[in-house]
């Protein structure tokens, strides 16, 4: 019988770091895969007690090296994802071909569980390269590993995210904030600690053959999210709806930055509501609560963007 070891791809990201902390505190041994052990290793090693975490460097999709990692694990979790392409066809390689390979090896090695984290609503956004690659990845996983679990979260946020922190930076610096599609796009933001609890419960309860839409407790429009972020950083800004032709030009120009604030593909994705499809169960249907409220959670770290900084911090609120 294989020891209860968990193999995590995408371990150094927002979800990965929180998940490793959760798993190792509950006496699971984790093998964390990262592309750059020198850059990410020290961050990961602080997430676990000695003996519960092994960090492996893997900078290329080498099938033989990846296959070796499956020899001792009974659960594999794929968290790897990118928001924009630095090179052509990168979405396909990361979101489609990698899950294809991992799920194929998981089947070959006959591990107990394969958990793949995708994204909510990608099956609807047919003109987005990001969404198409994510949906293709889901289909490869389901085909290769019949008892796989696909988790489809809405926006995942925390102090370590690239969503709330980027927008608070923008709102802190810009006098106006453009609203794409009138700011009407709907989301169900989920806090990273709630998502990691869902993953943990999926493992503990040995859930298989499920697609789960992972959502927080509130439906918020993009405009409502921006207003809550403005309130949290104590700023007032003009919120101006942007005509689509101008939005397309701005997205193209912003997409040329080394770390794009918005790409043309993300603009297309923003047309579609990020809400449950009613095709699959949600975490609430399975009894996995996600109770953290957006406004309360961002208050815990938004002081970083206020004029008074640390001195405006509400010390009664603690980060999750």
Phi, psi and omega per residue, in radians:
X1 nan 2.313 -3.128
X2 -1.212 2.506 3.045
X3 -1.178 2.728 -3.107
X4 -1.379 1.399 3.083
X5 -1.960 2.539 -3.073
X6 -2.065 2.176 3.140
X7 -1.691 2.133 -3.066
X8 -2.084 2.063 3.024
X9 -1.707 2.359 -3.053
X10 1.484 0.582 -2.987
X11 -1.230 -0.424 -3.030
X12 -1.579 -0.017 3.110
X13 -1.381 -3.132 -3.116
X14 -0.954 -0.869 -3.112
X15 -1.215 -0.745 -3.090
X16 -1.038 -0.800 -3.115
X17 -1.100 -0.752 3.124
X18 -1.193 -0.649 -3.128
X19 -1.183 -0.739 3.123
X20 -1.042 -0.742 3.116
X21 -1.064 -0.749 -3.133
X22 -1.140 -0.798 -3.071
X23 -1.196 -0.802 -3.074
X24 -1.227 -0.544 3.062
X25 -1.140 -0.404 3.132
X26 -1.808 0.434 2.971
X27 1.182 0.457 2.964
X28 -1.618 2.414 3.033
X29 -1.517 2.338 -3.057
X30 -2.087 2.346 2.945
X31 -1.839 1.933 -3.048
X32 -1.767 2.182 -3.119
X33 -1.768 2.236 3.127
X34 -2.393 2.710 -3.115
X35 -1.387 -0.447 -3.073
X36 -2.422 1.695 -3.057
X37 -1.186 -0.504 -3.126
X38 -1.277 -0.606 -3.133
X39 -1.465 -0.672 -3.020
X40 -1.820 -0.360 -3.016
X41 -1.022 -0.761 -3.084
X42 -1.167 -0.537 3.097
X43 -1.212 -0.777 -3.108
X44 -1.164 -0.709 -3.050
X45 -1.155 -0.356 3.097
X46 -1.398 -0.093 -3.088
X47 -1.552 -0.084 -3.023
X48 -2.536 2.731 3.026
X49 -1.290 2.674 3.138
X50 -0.969 2.398 3.092
X51 1.654 -0.239 -3.099
X52 -1.812 -0.080 -3.076
X53 -2.410 2.255 3.016
X54 -2.097 2.214 -3.120
X55 -1.817 2.202 -3.105
X56 -2.049 2.341 3.084
X57 -1.627 2.289 3.111
X58 -2.577 1.753 -3.036
X59 -1.652 -0.104 3.107
X60 -2.376 2.778 3.127
X61 -1.419 1.228 3.129
X62 -1.539 1.916 -3.013
X63 -1.048 -0.698 -3.107
X64 -1.167 -0.717 3.115
X65 -1.157 -0.714 3.125
X66 -1.146 -0.694 3.136
X67 -1.021 -0.701 3.140
X68 -1.083 -0.560 -3.111
X69 -1.181 -0.426 -3.123
X70 -1.386 -0.170 -3.025
X71 -1.088 -0.585 -3.055
X72 -1.943 -0.014 -3.067
X73 -1.698 2.657 3.044
X74 -1.952 -0.237 3.106
X75 -2.360 2.353 3.036
X76 -2.132 2.337 3.128
X77 -2.145 2.170 3.102
X78 -1.847 1.993 -3.130
X79 -1.939 -0.005 -2.976
X80 -1.192 2.274 3.090
X81 -2.840 2.660 3.084
X82 -2.230 2.675 -3.120
X83 -1.650 -0.374 3.129
X84 -2.629 2.756 -3.117
X85 -1.620 2.254 2.991
X86 -1.536 -0.522 3.126
X87 -2.251 2.717 -3.135
X88 -1.049 2.439 3.082
X89 1.234 0.231 -3.108
X90 -1.217 -0.624 3.067
X91 -0.988 -0.814 -3.107
X92 -1.090 -0.756 -3.122
X93 -1.120 -0.782 -3.039
X94 -1.422 -0.784 -3.009
X95 -1.593 -0.379 -3.081
X96 -1.966 -1.002 -3.040
X97 -1.226 -0.669 3.123
X98 -1.124 -0.867 3.066
X99 -1.040 -0.606 3.082
X100 -1.026 -0.851 -3.131
X101 -1.150 -0.828 -3.085
X102 -1.105 -0.758 -3.126
X103 -1.206 -0.571 3.081
X104 -1.137 -0.773 3.123
X105 -1.200 -0.617 3.099
X106 -1.063 -0.710 3.099
X107 -1.171 -0.777 -3.121
X108 -1.058 -0.696 -3.108
X109 -1.520 -0.067 3.081
X110 0.961 0.853 3.093
X111 -1.341 2.886 -3.045
X112 -1.274 -0.800 -3.064
X113 -2.403 2.462 2.960
X114 -2.171 2.079 -3.097
X115 -2.014 2.121 -3.100
X116 -2.058 2.160 3.137
X117 -1.672 2.024 3.134
X118 -1.897 -2.285 -3.127
X119 -2.678 2.619 -3.108
X120 -1.254 2.380 2.984
X121 1.386 0.136 -3.048
X122 -1.218 -0.382 -3.131
X123 -1.235 -0.287 -3.113
X124 -1.625 -0.501 -3.027
X125 -1.470 1.275 -2.963
X126 -1.235 -0.299 -3.120
X127 -1.796 0.212 3.104
X128 -1.839 2.203 3.098
X129 -1.117 -0.667 3.096
X130 -1.029 -0.900 -3.076
X131 -1.138 -0.737 -3.130
X132 -1.071 -0.763 -3.131
X133 -1.157 -0.644 3.098
X134 -1.140 -0.756 -3.118
X135 -1.184 -0.695 3.066
X136 -1.056 -0.718 3.110
X137 -1.058 -0.746 3.097
X138 -1.019 -0.782 -3.092
X139 -1.163 -0.653 3.065
X140 -1.089 -0.774 -3.120
X141 -1.077 -0.813 -3.122
X142 -1.111 -0.633 -3.140
X143 -1.231 -0.741 -3.038
X144 -1.401 -0.660 -3.060
X145 -2.227 1.614 -2.954
X146 -0.992 -0.577 -3.078
X147 -1.677 0.329 -3.117
X148 -1.130 2.790 3.023
X149 -2.013 2.150 3.093
X150 -1.830 2.132 3.085
X151 -1.850 2.255 -3.050
X152 -2.128 1.495 -3.119
X153 -1.414 2.625 2.906
X154 -1.289 -2.844 3.129
X155 -0.967 2.226 3.095
X156 -1.770 2.175 -3.046
X157 -2.240 2.719 3.063
X158 3.124 -3.114 3.101
X159 -1.100 -0.351 -3.111
X160 -1.695 0.123 -3.015
X161 -1.427 3.067 3.042
X162 -1.955 0.243 -3.104
X163 -1.865 -1.239 -3.108
X164 -1.104 -0.674 -3.095
X165 -1.177 -0.682 3.120
X166 -1.178 -0.722 -3.130
X167 -1.225 -0.626 3.082
X168 -1.148 -0.611 3.066
X169 -1.121 -0.797 3.118
X170 -1.091 -0.811 -3.106
X171 -1.148 -0.477 3.116
X172 -1.284 -0.468 -3.023
X173 -1.807 -0.547 -3.023
X174 -1.694 2.485 3.109
X175 -1.331 -0.378 3.131
X176 -2.290 2.722 3.088
X177 -2.219 2.042 3.119
X178 -1.237 2.457 3.082
X179 -1.927 1.973 3.119
X180 -1.456 2.421 -3.084
X181 0.926 0.674 3.115
X182 1.094 0.184 -3.139
X183 1.273 0.343 -3.036
X184 -1.530 -0.218 -3.090
X185 -1.026 2.323 -3.051
X186 -1.695 2.507 3.109
X187 -2.396 2.786 2.977
X188 -2.146 1.311 -3.046
X189 -0.997 2.410 3.122
X190 -2.166 2.292 -3.133
X191 -1.241 2.525 -3.056
X192 -1.028 -0.580 3.133
X193 -1.206 -0.561 3.058
X194 -1.211 -0.697 3.125
X195 -1.163 -0.737 3.132
X196 -1.149 -0.546 3.063
X197 -1.155 -0.680 3.094
X198 -1.091 -0.774 3.114
X199 -1.098 -0.755 3.134
X200 -1.060 -0.796 -3.139
X201 -1.175 -0.555 3.070
X202 -1.081 -0.679 3.121
X203 -1.274 -0.877 -3.065
X204 -1.073 -0.704 -3.122
X205 -1.537 0.062 3.083
X206 0.895 0.808 3.132
X207 -1.271 2.402 -3.134
X208 -2.432 2.808 3.042
X209 0.945 0.839 3.129
X210 -2.333 2.544 2.880
X211 -1.969 2.109 -3.013
X212 -2.096 2.168 3.049
X213 -1.534 2.050 -2.997
X214 -1.724 1.986 -3.040
X215 -2.302 2.695 3.018
X216 -1.463 -3.060 -3.033
X217 -1.427 -0.119 -3.012
X218 -2.244 2.433 2.939
X219 -1.619 2.138 -3.116
X220 -2.260 2.413 3.024
X221 -1.394 2.856 3.103
X222 -1.013 -0.709 3.129
X223 -1.115 -0.716 3.112
X224 -1.125 -0.665 3.096
X225 -1.093 -0.793 3.140
X226 -1.085 -0.724 3.124
X227 -1.102 -0.684 3.120
X228 -1.190 -0.636 3.092
X229 -1.175 -0.705 3.093
X230 -1.088 -0.746 3.105
X231 -1.084 -0.717 -3.093
X232 -1.142 -0.621 -3.127
X233 -1.685 0.087 3.072
X234 1.025 0.899 3.129
X235 -2.264 2.701 3.029
X236 -2.098 2.236 -3.114
X237 -2.406 2.685 3.049
X238 -1.356 2.228 3.087
X239 -1.816 1.961 -2.988
X240 -2.100 2.082 3.043
X241 -1.070 2.379 -3.077
X242 -1.912 2.209 3.063
X243 -1.007 2.560 -3.036
X244 -1.012 -0.753 3.126
X245 -1.015 -0.722 3.114
X246 -1.208 -0.680 3.113
X247 -1.038 -0.708 -3.133
X248 -1.136 -0.697 3.119
X249 -1.151 -0.797 -3.120
X250 -1.129 -0.675 3.123
X251 -1.122 -0.696 3.112
X252 -1.090 -0.797 -3.110
X253 -1.191 -0.758 3.122
X254 -1.145 -0.492 3.131
X255 -1.240 -0.216 3.130
X256 -1.452 -0.213 -3.137
X257 -1.197 2.682 3.114
X258 -0.979 -0.696 3.021
X259 -2.123 1.540 -3.003
X260 -1.007 2.367 3.047
X261 -1.394 -0.484 3.105
X262 -2.775 2.375 3.076
X263 -1.999 2.907 3.108
X264 -1.081 -0.650 3.135
X265 -1.182 -0.700 3.103
X266 -1.151 -0.596 3.086
X267 -1.106 -0.755 3.093
X268 -1.103 -0.685 -3.135
X269 -1.134 -0.548 -3.088
X270 -1.229 -0.147 3.081
X271 -1.214 -0.448 -2.931
X272 -1.786 2.333 3.091
X273 -1.110 2.410 -3.118
X274 -1.757 1.225 -3.004
X275 -2.312 2.857 3.133
X276 -1.016 2.502 -3.070
X277 -1.564 -0.274 -3.016
X278 1.224 0.120 3.051
X279 -1.501 -0.469 -3.057
X280 -2.230 2.921 3.057
X281 -1.291 2.630 2.974
X282 -1.730 2.973 3.084
X283 -1.059 -0.550 3.125
X284 -1.192 -0.619 3.101
X285 -1.080 -0.550 -3.118
X286 -1.592 0.031 3.127
X287 1.476 0.211 3.108
X288 -1.689 1.724 -3.057
X289 -1.275 2.639 2.995
X290 -2.368 1.617 -2.915
X291 -1.773 -0.069 -3.050
X292 -1.284 2.177 -3.118
X293 -1.478 2.403 -3.054
X294 -0.972 -0.889 -3.054
X295 -1.088 -0.691 -3.126
X296 -1.204 -0.739 -3.074
X297 -1.227 -0.733 -3.120
X298 -1.214 -0.433 3.082
X299 -1.052 -0.484 -3.064
X300 -1.239 -0.366 -3.139
X301 -2.287 0.002 -3.083
X302 -1.239 -0.263 3.137
X303 -1.033 -0.404 3.112
X304 -1.054 -0.373 -3.094
X305 -1.914 0.066 3.097
X306 -1.508 2.815 -3.114
X307 -1.051 -0.655 -3.115
X308 -1.534 -0.075 3.094
X309 0.968 -2.313 -3.084
X310 -0.953 -0.533 -3.085
X311 -1.263 -0.231 3.116
X312 -1.713 0.075 -3.065
X313 -1.213 2.367 3.037
X314 -1.495 1.772 -3.029
X315 -1.288 -0.140 3.056
X316 -1.347 -0.312 3.133
X317 -1.685 2.267 3.138
X318 -2.012 2.472 3.104
X319 -1.097 2.468 3.122
X320 -1.252 nan nan
